[in-house]
Amino acid sequence: MLLFHALSQAWKDGYSFSKLRADIVSGITVGIVAIPLGMALAIAVGVAPQHGLYTVIVAGFLAALLGGSRFNITGPTAAFVVILLPITQKYGLSGLMLGTMMSGIILLLMGVFRLGQLVAYVPYPVTTGFTAGIGFVIAFLQLKDLLGLHIQGSPIHFPEKVMSYAHALPTTNYADAIVGVVTIFVFIGWAKLKTRVPPHLVSLLVGTVLALALNKFGPEHVTLLGEKFSYTIGSLVGHGIPQEAPQFIALWKSDTLNWATVIELMPSALTIAMLGCIESLLCAVVADGMTSKKHNPNAELVGQGIANIVVPFFGGIPATAAIARTATNIRSGAFSPISGMTHALFVLAAMIVLAPALSFVPMSALAGLLIMVAWNMSEAPHFVHTLKVAPRRDVAVLMTCFILTVAFDMVVAVIVGLLLAGVLFIQRIATLTTVTITHDEHPHLNFGGDVVVYDINGPLFFAASEKAFSVIEHATTETRAVVLDFSDVSTIDITAIHAFDMALDRLSELPVYLLGTQPHVERKLYYAGIFEAENVHLAHSISQLQQVLLINSHNDSDQESTL
């Protein structure tokens, strides 16, 4: 069952009032964390903060209700920032919502066609490289609000951003900088206490109180959220966040919704879907490890897909499961997806009740909060440790993905990283394939000095076949037969079959015996016509081959006596 999988599994495990209470408490705890993060991440991708909260409310509820992980908490995540910001800059909010819906359709199809296991084929250096790169870029982008810089224009590429930020350093607002730095230090200090109260809430409260004090008594003004963002409801123009639930939006009436824009957004939608798939399933794996439960990857993709299809109709942006919020959910005592649904409802209630108060949150405090999120997601200490202990090929893949993510974008980084990892893996596997001449040196393959035995080890595929079969040469005049030991050949492709056929041409004057060929390899050779040659024979065991060679030896002796 791909819908309501996690909810049904929790029900089968036995649900009670005490577990409901635990889900509600954990949901409220995660909801407290999700409010500032939802706003900060929406701002980071270039849209108003309420769109992040809409995403938490709608996508967070639907993914928990329909998905395949009992503990995943879904909402906007930092990993999306580097992908979504260029979309917002080029196509605006309507283009971002269209891309969200397209990525949701892709995720849904991945789940329906049961592709959830494919995430296991993404190499670890690739995920670590682009994750660290994303964290670095996010942290850098927050310097604008953290320091209160006045940036000229809207540079898109990272080198251009570095130059524009450097030129804007003289415009630093020291009041903003003080609030941002204090927020970071409070977050770090409170996290070390390991209390049940999340550091996101405490650091944001301290930063807000400090900003209000500086605005009243200090020489410089701290920029507040309500001063930077406004909204329009009918004829009413307000500041900060609207004090109402998400409203339905008819996306089909948008000027952005046309076939040309869909084509242009397709690469970005594929990237969003791929990253959403990786993030959600990795998050589910982490949750399984913390709880000893088992998620359904395909059901989780279906839930995430539906959530991303629906959320843009309510003003939301791309969403996926977040590891930090999911871990908080588990540590707070969650038992079922009801905790994720509760967290969405709590954010809805808080938005309706506390929207005016959220206008006083300083922008630099939200920037400081995102810097800590970026640091945690990049796992910088682990990244450095991997550079020290990993093989050189893996380090090359890791650094390639990191540099390309920073310098260009994640799309280029992942494509190049996967290609590089694949090429290096093929090269590594190709070196394991060998063909050696054993003659009478091997005790189990001793058929006499006039029988040449080639011992073939490893997979025979396009990268290894030419090197492997080049060893097989013309036999000498004393050679009576050639044995090819195929017992250690695990697979063979058409390139290797072609190279093998050419090697057999060099042995056309001698009987050739294939020893111990595995059934699936034998079938491929049969369909390729290898056994149509009169001198090629199968030998399924050493004893069978010894009998055949013995008989042939007697026949040759009889022929010589007759002559």
ChimeraX attribute file (.defattr): number of C-alpha atoms within 10 A of each C-alpha:
attribute: neighborCount
match mode: 1-to-1
recipient: residues
	/A:1	10
	/A:2	19
	/A:3	16
	/A:4	22
	/A:5	24
	/A:6	28
	/A:7	19
	/A:8	17
	/A:9	18
	/A:10	16
	/A:11	13
	/A:12	9
	/A:13	9
	/A:14	8
	/A:15	12
	/A:16	9
	/A:17	8
	/A:18	9
	/A:19	17
	/A:20	16
	/A:21	15
	/A:22	18
	/A:23	26
	/A:24	23
	/A:25	19
	/A:26	25
	/A:27	29
	/A:28	22
	/A:29	23
	/A:30	28
	/A:31	29
	/A:32	19
	/A:33	20
	/A:34	27
	/A:35	26
	/A:36	22
	/A:37	27
	/A:38	26
	/A:39	25
	/A:40	28
	/A:41	28
	/A:42	26
	/A:43	22
	/A:44	25
	/A:45	26
	/A:46	18
	/A:47	22
	/A:48	22
	/A:49	25
	/A:50	27
	/A:51	25
	/A:52	30
	/A:53	34
	/A:54	29
	/A:55	31
	/A:56	35
	/A:57	33
	/A:58	27
	/A:59	35
	/A:60	31
	/A:61	24
	/A:62	24
	/A:63	32
	/A:64	33
	/A:65	25
	/A:66	25
	/A:67	30
	/A:68	32
	/A:69	35
	/A:70	33
	/A:71	31
	/A:72	36
	/A:73	37
	/A:74	32
	/A:75	32
	/A:76	30
	/A:77	25
	/A:78	25
	/A:79	26
	/A:80	23
	/A:81	22
	/A:82	23
	/A:83	19
	/A:84	23
	/A:85	19
	/A:86	19
	/A:87	20
	/A:88	17
	/A:89	17
	/A:90	11
	/A:91	16
	/A:92	15
	/A:93	22
	/A:94	19
	/A:95	22
	/A:96	30
	/A:97	27
	/A:98	27
	/A:99	31
	/A:100	28
	/A:101	26
	/A:102	23
	/A:103	31
	/A:104	31
	/A:105	22
	/A:106	23
	/A:107	32
	/A:108	25
	/A:109	16
	/A:110	22
	/A:111	24
	/A:112	16
	/A:113	11
	/A:114	16
	/A:115	15
	/A:116	21
	/A:117	13
	/A:118	12
	/A:119	16
	/A:120	11
	/A:121	8
	/A:122	15
	/A:123	16
	/A:124	13
	/A:125	26
	/A:126	26
	/A:127	21
	/A:128	23
	/A:129	27
	/A:130	28
	/A:131	23
	/A:132	29
	/A:133	27
	/A:134	27
	/A:135	28
	/A:136	20
	/A:137	20
	/A:138	27
	/A:139	21
	/A:140	17
	/A:141	20
	/A:142	23
	/A:143	20
	/A:144	19
	/A:145	23
	/A:146	30
	/A:147	25
	/A:148	23
	/A:149	22
	/A:150	17
	/A:151	16
	/A:152	10
	/A:153	8
	/A:154	10
	/A:155	16
	/A:156	13
	/A:157	13
	/A:158	17
	/A:159	13
	/A:160	12
	/A:161	17
	/A:162	14
	/A:163	11
	/A:164	18
	/A:165	21
	/A:166	12
	/A:167	14
	/A:168	17
	/A:169	16
	/A:170	10
	/A:171	13
	/A:172	17
	/A:173	19
	/A:174	17
	/A:175	22
	/A:176	26
	/A:177	22
	/A:178	19
	/A:179	28
	/A:180	32
	/A:181	19
	/A:182	19
	/A:183	29
	/A:184	23
	/A:185	14
	/A:186	19
	/A:187	22
	/A:188	15
	/A:189	13
	/A:190	16
	/A:191	17
	/A:192	10
	/A:193	10
	/A:194	10
	/A:195	9
	/A:196	11
	/A:197	14
	/A:198	17
	/A:199	23
	/A:200	26
	/A:201	19
	/A:202	16
	/A:203	25
	/A:204	26
	/A:205	17
	/A:206	16
	/A:207	29
	/A:208	25
	/A:209	15
	/A:210	21
	/A:211	28
	/A:212	18
	/A:213	12
	/A:214	18
	/A:215	16
	/A:216	12
	/A:217	10
	/A:218	12
	/A:219	10
	/A:220	13
	/A:221	16
	/A:222	28
	/A:223	22
	/A:224	23
	/A:225	24
	/A:226	20
	/A:227	15
	/A:228	13
	/A:229	17
	/A:230	16
	/A:231	14
	/A:232	10
	/A:233	9
	/A:234	6
	/A:235	6
	/A:236	7
	/A:237	10
	/A:238	15
	/A:239	16
	/A:240	23
	/A:241	25
	/A:242	21
	/A:243	17
	/A:244	13
	/A:245	15
	/A:246	21
	/A:247	10
	/A:248	12
	/A:249	13
	/A:250	10
	/A:251	18
	/A:252	11
	/A:253	8
	/A:254	12
	/A:255	10
	/A:256	19
	/A:257	15
	/A:258	11
	/A:259	9
	/A:260	9
	/A:261	15
	/A:262	16
	/A:263	11
	/A:264	11
	/A:265	21
	/A:266	14
	/A:267	14
	/A:268	22
	/A:269	27
	/A:270	19
	/A:271	19
	/A:272	28
	/A:273	29
	/A:274	19
	/A:275	22
	/A:276	27
	/A:277	28
	/A:278	21
	/A:279	20
	/A:280	25
	/A:281	28
	/A:282	18
	/A:283	24
	/A:284	28
	/A:285	20
	/A:286	17
	/A:287	23
	/A:288	17
	/A:289	11
	/A:290	12
	/A:291	15
	/A:292	10
	/A:293	14
	/A:294	16
	/A:295	22
	/A:296	20
	/A:297	26
	/A:298	28
	/A:299	27
	/A:300	32
	/A:301	35
	/A:302	30
	/A:303	29
	/A:304	34
	/A:305	34
	/A:306	22
	/A:307	34
	/A:308	36
	/A:309	25
	/A:310	19
	/A:311	29
	/A:312	29
	/A:313	20
	/A:314	21
	/A:315	23
	/A:316	31
	/A:317	31
	/A:318	32
	/A:319	31
	/A:320	33
	/A:321	30
	/A:322	23
	/A:323	23
	/A:324	17
	/A:325	24
	/A:326	23
	/A:327	19
	/A:328	20
	/A:329	27
	/A:330	23
	/A:331	13
	/A:332	20
	/A:333	17
	/A:334	26
	/A:335	23
	/A:336	27
	/A:337	30
	/A:338	25
	/A:339	35
	/A:340	34
	/A:341	27
	/A:342	24
	/A:343	33
	/A:344	32
	/A:345	20
	/A:346	23
	/A:347	26
	/A:348	23
	/A:349	16
	/A:350	17
	/A:351	24
	/A:352	15
	/A:353	12
	/A:354	15
	/A:355	19
	/A:356	16
	/A:357	12
	/A:358	19
	/A:359	20
	/A:360	18
	/A:361	24
	/A:362	29
	/A:363	31
	/A:364	33
	/A:365	34
	/A:366	31
	/A:367	29
	/A:368	30
	/A:369	29
	/A:370	26
	/A:371	25
	/A:372	19
	/A:373	19
	/A:374	25
	/A:375	17
	/A:376	14
	/A:377	21
	/A:378	23
	/A:379	14
	/A:380	16
	/A:381	10
	/A:382	12
	/A:383	16
	/A:384	10
	/A:385	10
	/A:386	16
	/A:387	16
	/A:388	11
	/A:389	10
	/A:390	13
	/A:391	10
	/A:392	11
	/A:393	14
	/A:394	21
	/A:395	18
	/A:396	19
	/A:397	25
	/A:398	28
	/A:399	21
	/A:400	20
	/A:401	32
	/A:402	28
	/A:403	17
	/A:404	20
	/A:405	26
	/A:406	22
	/A:407	16
	/A:408	15
	/A:409	22
	/A:410	29
	/A:411	22
	/A:412	15
	/A:413	27
	/A:414	24
	/A:415	13
	/A:416	17
	/A:417	28
	/A:418	20
	/A:419	13
	/A:420	19
	/A:421	22
	/A:422	15
	/A:423	13
	/A:424	16
	/A:425	13
	/A:426	15
	/A:427	13
	/A:428	13
	/A:429	16
	/A:430	20
	/A:431	13
	/A:432	11
	/A:433	20
	/A:434	19
	/A:435	19
	/A:436	16
	/A:437	16
	/A:438	15
	/A:439	19
	/A:440	16
	/A:441	11
	/A:442	12
	/A:443	8
	/A:444	9
	/A:445	20
	/A:446	16
	/A:447	20
	/A:448	14
	/A:449	13
	/A:450	16
	/A:451	20
	/A:452	24
	/A:453	27
	/A:454	22
	/A:455	21
	/A:456	20
	/A:457	18
	/A:458	21
	/A:459	21
	/A:460	27
	/A:461	21
	/A:462	18
	/A:463	19
	/A:464	21
	/A:465	24
	/A:466	18
	/A:467	16
	/A:468	23
	/A:469	22
	/A:470	13
	/A:471	14
	/A:472	21
	/A:473	12
	/A:474	15
	/A:475	17
	/A:476	9
	/A:477	7
	/A:478	10
	/A:479	14
	/A:480	20
	/A:481	20
	/A:482	21
	/A:483	24
	/A:484	22
	/A:485	22
	/A:486	22
	/A:487	18
	/A:488	16
	/A:489	18
	/A:490	14
	/A:491	15
	/A:492	20
	/A:493	15
	/A:494	15
	/A:495	16
	/A:496	21
	/A:497	20
	/A:498	16
	/A:499	19
	/A:500	21
	/A:501	18
	/A:502	15
	/A:503	18
	/A:504	22
	/A:505	12
	/A:506	13
	/A:507	19
	/A:508	14
	/A:509	13
	/A:510	17
	/A:511	17
	/A:512	23
	/A:513	22
	/A:514	20
	/A:515	22
	/A:516	19
	/A:517	21
	/A:518	15
	/A:519	9
	/A:520	12
	/A:521	16
	/A:522	19
	/A:523	12
	/A:524	16
	/A:525	20
	/A:526	12
	/A:527	10
	/A:528	14
	/A:529	12
	/A:530	18
	/A:531	14
	/A:532	12
	/A:533	14
	/A:534	11
	/A:535	15
	/A:536	18
	/A:537	17
	/A:538	17
	/A:539	20
	/A:540	16
	/A:541	13
	/A:542	16
	/A:543	11
	/A:544	13
	/A:545	21
	/A:546	16
	/A:547	11
	/A:548	13
	/A:549	19
	/A:550	13
	/A:551	12
	/A:552	14
	/A:553	13
	/A:554	11
	/A:555	12
	/A:556	13
	/A:557	12
	/A:558	11
	/A:559	10
	/A:560	9
	/A:561	8
	/A:562	7
	/A:563	6
